[in-house]
């Protein structure tokens, strides 16, 4: 892959451009957006080139990232369908199955990504599902592209809704938990700002500890809960409030909604 075209210069298009420019400067990046000023700004940050039309960008690029809003997909696909033969396409359009692009682009060289907003800081989990026409070279390129914004996770397409519920929407659950911890710290006597910094550090430390030790969270949970101590009292309060059940319900509810959206696109 020599040239990577990004259709859409919003937060995600920009994230992929910046990540690729930082890690793979040998790739020529090119951008198109209906908002030409936004495309120019993003291209300037990434050392890329702006094209004035979808057709020009499609002709110039080997592989293209579809990073537009779902309501723009029909118009975009109509513009590409007659000129996109032989090109590789990656879509980050939520809830839009590979079959949709195969039909509307007359092309089977399709891969779907499911990143989350942490891509903007290079720390996203990126679910990857491959279309039937994605050959080994394209698959390797796709993993490289996903790695530019975080951690690639290869999945069958049927699990993309699940990773939407767990990771795509999961940032919001973490934000809610950190906010709740900070409110608890405020109730205990800290300022909200102090409590939030302590919550940030605690969460970062917990993940670092688990990764370093290579153990699952449940194992460490039992280690840190001393008999009759403070931590088990806190964990009891969490479970009295339905903590585990509520988080499981949040993941599955978001996954179900992702499935509903995908069904509406078929």
C-alpha positions in Angstrom: 0.0 0.0 0.0 1.5 3.3 -1.2 -1.4 5.7 -1.0 -4.1 5.7 1.7 -7.2 7.8 1.1 -9.4 9.0 3.9 -13.0 9.9 3.0 -14.0 12.1 5.9 -11.8 14.4 7.9 -13.6 14.4 11.2 -12.3 13.0 14.5 -11.8 9.5 13.3 -10.4 10.3 9.9 -8.0 12.7 11.6 -7.0 10.1 14.2 -6.1 7.5 11.5 -4.2 10.2 9.5 -2.2 11.3 12.5 -1.5 7.8 13.6 -0.3 6.6 10.2 1.8 9.7 9.6 3.6 9.2 13.0 4.2 5.5 12.5 4.3 5.0 8.7 5.5 8.2 7.1 6.3 6.3 3.9 2.6 6.1 3.1 1.1 9.0 1.1 -2.0 10.2 2.8 -4.8 11.9 1.0 -8.1 13.4 2.2 -11.5 14.4 1.0 -14.3 16.0 3.0 -17.4 17.9 2.0 -16.0 20.5 4.4 -13.0 21.5 2.4 -11.5 23.6 5.2 -11.7 20.7 7.6 -9.9 18.5 5.0 -7.2 21.1 4.6 -6.7 21.4 8.3 -6.5 17.7 8.9 -4.2 17.1 5.9 -1.9 19.9 7.2 -1.6 18.1 10.5 -0.8 14.8 8.8 1.4 16.0 6.0 -1.3 14.8 3.5 -2.9 16.0 0.3 -6.4 17.3 -0.2 -8.5 16.2 -3.2 -11.4 18.2 -4.4 -13.7 15.3 -5.2 -14.5 11.7 -4.2 -13.7 10.6 -7.7 -10.2 12.1 -7.6 -9.4 10.6 -4.2 -10.6 7.2 -5.2 -8.6 7.2 -8.4 -5.4 8.3 -6.5 -5.6 5.8 -3.5 -4.8 2.1 -3.3 -6.8 1.7 -0.1 -9.6 4.0 1.2 -11.0 4.5 4.6 -14.7 5.3 4.7 -15.0 7.6 7.7 -18.2 9.6 6.9 -21.5 9.8 8.9 -24.0 6.9 8.2 -26.4 9.3 6.5 -23.8 10.2 3.9 -23.1 6.6 2.9 -25.7 6.2 0.1 -24.5 9.3 -1.7 -20.9 8.4 -1.2 -21.3 4.8 -2.5 -23.1 6.0 -5.6 -20.1 8.3 -6.4 -17.6 5.4 -5.8 -19.5 2.4 -7.3 -18.4 3.0 -10.9 -14.8 3.8 -10.2 -13.9 1.7 -7.1 -13.3 -1.6 -8.9 -10.0 -3.1 -7.7 -9.7 -0.8 -4.7 -9.5 -1.8 -1.1 -12.1 -0.3 1.2 -12.1 -0.1 5.0 -15.3 1.2 6.7 -15.6 2.5 10.2 -19.3 3.3 9.7 -21.1 1.9 12.8 -23.9 -0.6 12.2 -23.2 -1.0 8.5 -22.5 -4.6 7.4 -19.9 -5.7 4.9 -22.7 -6.9 2.7 -24.0 -3.3 2.3 -20.7 -2.2 0.8 -20.4 -5.3 -1.4 -23.7 -4.4 -2.8 -23.4 -0.7 -3.1 -19.8 -0.5 -4.2 -19.9 -3.6 -6.5 -16.7 -4.7 -4.8 -15.9 -7.6 -2.4 -12.6 -6.1 -1.1 -14.1 -4.8 2.1 -12.9 -4.7 5.7 -14.9 -3.3 8.7 -13.2 -1.6 11.7 -14.9 -0.8 15.0 -12.7 1.7 16.8 -13.6 3.9 19.7 -12.9 7.5 20.5 -9.6 6.6 22.2 -8.3 6.3 18.6 -7.7 10.1 18.8 -4.9 9.5 21.3 -3.7 6.2 19.7 -5.2 4.0 22.4 -8.3 2.4 20.8 -9.3 -1.2 20.7 -10.1 -1.8 17.0 -12.3 -4.7 16.1 -11.6 -5.9 12.6 -13.8 -8.1 10.4 -12.9 -9.2 6.9 -15.0 -9.5 3.8 -14.7 -12.5 1.6 -12.6 -10.6 -1.0 -10.0 -9.3 1.4 -6.8 -11.1 0.5 -3.9 -11.7 2.8 -2.0 -8.6 1.8 -5.0 -6.4 2.4 -5.6 -8.1 5.8 -2.0 -7.4 6.8 -2.3 -3.8 5.7 -5.6 -3.4 7.7 -3.9 -4.7 10.9 -1.1 -2.2 10.3 -3.6 0.6 9.8 -5.5 -0.4 13.0 -2.3 -0.6 15.0 -1.6 3.1 14.1 -4.5 4.0 16.4 -4.4 1.3 19.0 -4.8 -2.5 19.4 -6.3 -4.5 16.5 -8.6 -7.4 17.4 -9.6 -9.7 14.6 -13.2 -11.0 14.8 -15.9 -12.6 12.8 -18.3 -9.9 11.7 -21.1 -11.3 13.9 -19.1 -10.2 17.0 -18.7 -6.5 15.8 -22.0 -5.6 17.6 -20.6 -7.3 20.8 -17.4 -5.3 20.6 -19.4 -2.2 20.1 -21.2 -2.9 23.3 -18.0 -3.7 25.2 -15.4 -1.3 23.7 -17.1 1.1 21.4 -19.6 2.1 24.1 -17.4 0.9 26.9 -15.5 4.2 27.3 -18.7 5.7 28.5 -19.0 3.1 31.3 -15.4 3.9 32.4 -16.1 7.6 32.4 -19.3 7.0 34.5 -17.3 4.8 36.9 -14.5 7.3 37.3 -17.1 10.1 37.9 -18.9 8.0 40.5 -15.6 7.2 42.3 -14.8 10.9 42.3 -18.2 11.7 43.8 -17.6 9.1 46.5 -14.2 10.7 47.2 -15.9 14.1 47.4 -18.5 12.8 49.9 -15.6 11.4 52.0 -13.9 14.8 52.1 -11.8 15.5 49.1 -12.5 18.2 46.5 -13.9 16.7 43.3 -10.7 17.6 41.4 -8.6 15.8 44.0 -10.8 12.8 44.1 -10.9 12.6 40.3 -7.1 12.6 40.1 -6.9 9.8 42.7 -9.5 7.8 40.8 -7.5 8.2 37.5 -4.3 7.0 39.2 -6.1 4.1 40.8 -7.7 2.9 37.5 -4.3 3.3 35.7 -2.6 1.4 38.4 -5.1 -1.4 38.4 -4.8 -2.1 34.7 -1.0 -1.9 34.9 -0.9 -4.3 37.8 -3.1 -6.9 36.0 -1.1 -6.7 32.8 2.2 -7.0 34.6 1.1 -10.0 36.6 -0.9 -11.6 33.8 -3.8 -12.5 36.0 -7.6 -12.0 35.5 -9.3 -9.3 37.6 -11.3 -11.8 39.7 -8.1 -13.3 41.0 -6.8 -9.9 42.2 -10.2 -9.0 43.6 -10.0 -11.9 46.0 -6.4 -11.1 46.9 -7.1 -7.5 47.9 -10.2 -8.3 50.0 -8.8 -9.0 53.4 -11.2 -10.8 55.8 -13.3 -8.3 57.6 -11.4 -5.4 56.0 -12.2 -2.2 54.3 -12.1 -3.4 50.7 -14.6 -6.3 51.2 -16.9 -3.8 52.8 -16.7 -1.6 49.7 -17.1 -4.5 47.3 -20.2 -5.7 49.3 -21.7 -2.2 48.8 -21.0 -2.4 45.1 -22.8 -5.8 44.8 -25.7 -4.7 47.0 -26.2 -2.0 44.3 -26.1 -4.5 41.6 -22.8 -3.4 40.2 -21.8 -6.6 38.3 -25.3 -7.1 36.9 -25.6 -3.5 35.9 -22.4 -3.4 34.0 -23.2 -6.7 32.2 -26.6 -5.2 31.3 -24.9 -2.1 29.9 -22.6 -4.1 27.6 -25.4 -6.3 26.3 -27.9 -3.4 25.9 -25.5 -1.5 23.8 -24.6 -4.6 21.8 -28.3 -5.3 21.2 -28.8 -1.7 19.9 -25.8 -2.1 17.6 -27.5 -5.3 16.2 -30.8 -3.4 15.7 -29.0 -0.6 13.8 -27.2 -3.2 11.6 -30.4 -5.0 10.9 -31.9 -1.7 9.6 -29.1 -1.4 7.1 -29.8 -4.8 5.5 
